[in-house]
Amino acid sequence: MRRICALLFALCMLVSCAYASVETEERRSPLSNKTLVRILENNGYKGWMLYQPGSRETDTNTSSKAFLRRIGIYPVVAENDGETHLVILRKKGGDWKFQLASDKAVSRDGFRMYDFSMDENISSESETLYIWFDYADAGDRRYSLELDLSDTYSSYFSLLELPGEDTDDGHIYRTIIMNYLRDFDFEVSYFGGAVRETVGVQAWRTHEFGIEDFSLAEMPLSLADLTKQAVVKNAPDGAGLYRYPSETGEPIAVLHEGEPANIVRLEYSDNWMIVYREGEVYYARSAVFE
């Protein structure tokens, strides 16, 4: 009995230490600029926990007067009672003003934001700030969301780094690249850059990447999330699956008449469709699906 209790105690300690290691990983910096705090409190954020972006490479205080003189737009993360807002402040006539807030841009159930940072290496001529939001999910898998924040151009969320994977060929990096004017590129890169594959996707529904419209909760986290189910039609010889679009010759596999498939449209091509099957990406002619 004593041995069982000891084993249970050791197990509990391991679990608690693992949990604590995640919890103590919190790297976000409370907003220290009193002027910005007052602006936010006057716009409904009194009593909220306010965070400023940390610097990624130095110990720069990104809300200091010296740093703020160099930029014209500034992000803050506000949290209270389970809500997470992204707040954008803009400089007008030398004074900081509240511009907009989004309650959906940087929050998702099951995601815990543990870091909020920016590229602090900017000059007075910089027109875009690069902002990152780092998350861990319940399985401690890591995600990183990038916001390109500009005082001159349209600001938008530009990419989402997905959890990687270790294989015999090395580490695989997966990234969803978002374009302000269109939908997604799914990029898969192997460590060292020996292999890089990019799939341009035209989703079945429009996704918005601007701050006012973007929703992290609605963001697809894999190519499979963008597909819909269809069946092979009018193809007596079946639908050939190829490694690349516009390929001819012997297909890798064949889907037969009436067989279901998960498909999504290939960007820039009306004649070929992406087929997502058992975690792999193939291409087949669009006309064989309904």
N, C-alpha and C positions, 0 to 999 in steps of 0.2 A: 504493500500500500504506500509505504514511504517512497519507494522508487517511482511509482506511478505519479505521486504528487510532485516529485522532483522533476519528472519529465514534463508534466503539465506546466509547472512553473517556468521551466526553460523555454517551452514552446511559447508561452505567453510573453516572455521577455523578448524572444526573437520577433514576434509579431509586433509588439509595442515599439521595439527599436526600429523595425522597418517602417512602421507608420510614422514614427517621430522623424526619421530621416527625410521623409517626403515633406512633412509639415515644416520642419526647420529649414527647408530649402528656400523658403520665402525670401526673395531678393528685391522686392519692390520697395521704393523709397517714398515715405510720406512727403506730401507737398510742403515745402518749407518757406515759400515766398508768401509773406503775409498779405501783400496786395492781391495776389491771385486767389488766395484763400478767401479773402473778403468778397471778391467779385463772385466767386462760386456760391458762397453762403447767401449772398443777396439774390441769387438766382435759384434758390430752392434746395441748396445742398448743405445747409446748416445741419450739423450732427452727422454728416456722412464721413466715411474714411476717404481721404483724398490722396492720390498717388501721382507723383511726377515721374516722367521717364528717367530711368537711370542711364548713366553713360556706359557704353559697352567696353571701352578700352582704357579709360582713365578714371580719375576720381572727380571729374568735373561735376559741379552742382548745376544741373540744367535749369534750375529756376532762380539762379542768382541774377542780380541786376546786370552784371557784366555779360552773362550769356544771353539773357533775354534781349539785350540791346542789338544783338546780331541777327535776330529772327523776327518774323512778322506774324507767325502762327504757332500755336502751342497746344499739345494734347494733354489731357488729364484723365485719369481713371477714377471714378467715384463709386464707392460700394456702401450699401446699407441694407440690412435685413434681407439678404439673398439677392438683391438687385445689383447689377454691374452696368454702369453707364460710361460711355466714351464722351467726353466733353471737349469741345474745340473752342479755344480762345483766339481772337484775332486782334492785332494791333491797329488802332485807327487814330491818326493824329498824334502818335506817340503814346497813347494810352491803350491798355488792354481792355477788350470788351468781350462779353459772352457772345459767341456766334451760334453754336448749335450743340445739341446733345442727342445721342442715340442710346436707347435702352436695349438694343438688340445686336449692335455691331460686333461686340467683343465678348458675348456671353453665350454659353451653350451648356445644357444639362450634362453632367458627368465630366465637364472640363473644369479644372482648377487652374486659374492664372497664377503662376508663381513668379513671373518676371515681366517687367514692362520697361522697355529701354529704347534708346535711339542712338543713331550714329552722331556722336557729338563733334566729330571732326568736320566742321563746316566753316565756310568763310562768309563774309558779309554779302558776297554776291550769290550765295547759294539760293536756289529757287525751290528745292525739294528737300524735305526732311524725311529720313527713313526711320520708321518706327516699328518696333517688334513687340508682339505679345506672345509670351511663351506659356504653354499649358501642359499639364499632365492629366491623363484620364484615370479611370478607376484601376486600370491595369498598369499604371505608371508608364504608359507609352507617351512619347513626347510629340508635341505639335508646335509649330511656330508660324504665326500669322504676321505678314508684313503690310504696313500701311505706308503708301507714298503720299506724304502730306505737303501740299504746296500752297503758297500764298499767291501764286501767279497762274498756275494751271489747275486743271481738275484734280482733286484729291481722290484716291481710290485704293482699295485693298488689292495688292498686286500679286501676292503668292501665298501659298499655304504649304509649309513643309510637313510631310506626313512621317509617321514612324518608319524607320529603316528596317533592314533585315540582314542578318549575317548568313552568307551562303558559302559554298565551297569556292566560289569565284571571287569572294570578297564581300564587302559591305555594299548593300544596295540603298541608294537614296531615292526617295520618291517626292516629287514636288508637283503641286497643281499651280500652274501659272495662269493668272487671271488678267484679262485685258479689258480696259475701261470700255472699249467700243464693241467687244464681242465676248464670246464665252471662254472656254477653257483649253489650255494645253496641258496634257498629263505627261510629265517628264520622268523617266526612270534613268538614273545614273549609277554606274558601278564605281567603287572607290578607285581613284587614280584617273578617272575619265576615259578608261579604255573602251567602255561601252556607254553610249547615250542614246536613248530613244525618246522621241517626242511624238505624242499623238494629239492632233488637233481635233477638238470635239465640238460639234454643233448640237447643243442639248435640245430636248423636246420642248422645254420651257425656257423663257428668258430669265437670266440671273443678273442682278444689278450689283455692281461693285463699289459705287459711290458711298460715301459715309452715311448719307441720309437713308439709303435704301438697303444697304448690305445687312444680311443676317447670318451670323456665324452658325446659328442653330439650323438654318436651312441649307448650309453649305454642304455639297456632296463631299464625302471623304474618300471616294474611290470611283473608278470608272464604272463599276457595277451599279453605283447609286444613280447613274444617269441613264441607264438602259431601260428599255421596255421590252416586254415579251412579244414575240411575233412568231409566225409559223412559215415554213417554206411552202411556196405555192408555184404552180405553173412551171415546175422544174422536174420533168420526167427523169433526168439524169442526176437530180439532186443539186444542192448548192455547194460548190467547191469552196473550201476555206484556204486562204493563202496567207503567207507571212507578211506580205506587203500588198498594197492596193495596186491595181492595174497589172498584176502578175498573171502570166499565162503558164501553160504546161500542167504538170501533175500537181493537184492540190495536196495540202497536208492531210486534210480530212474532208469528208463529204457529209452534209446534212441531207436527209431524204425528204421527199414530199410529205408534208404534214408534220414534220418534226419541229418542235419549238426551239427558239433561240432567243437570247437576250441581245438586243441590238441598240446601237446609238449611231447617229449620223456622223460621217466623216466630214470634217470641215473642208470646204473648197472642192468637193466632189459630189455630184448628184448620182453618179453611176456606181459608187462603192459604199458599202455600209460596214461599220465596225461590228464585229461579232465578239461578244465577251463570253468565254466558255471555260469553265473550270479554272478561273483565275488567269487565263491567257487571252491575249488580244489577237484576233484574226481579222481578215477582210474577205468580204464576199460581195457579189454584185447585188445592188439594191433591188433590182427588178424581181428577185426570187422570193421576196418577203412580203407578207401582208399583216 
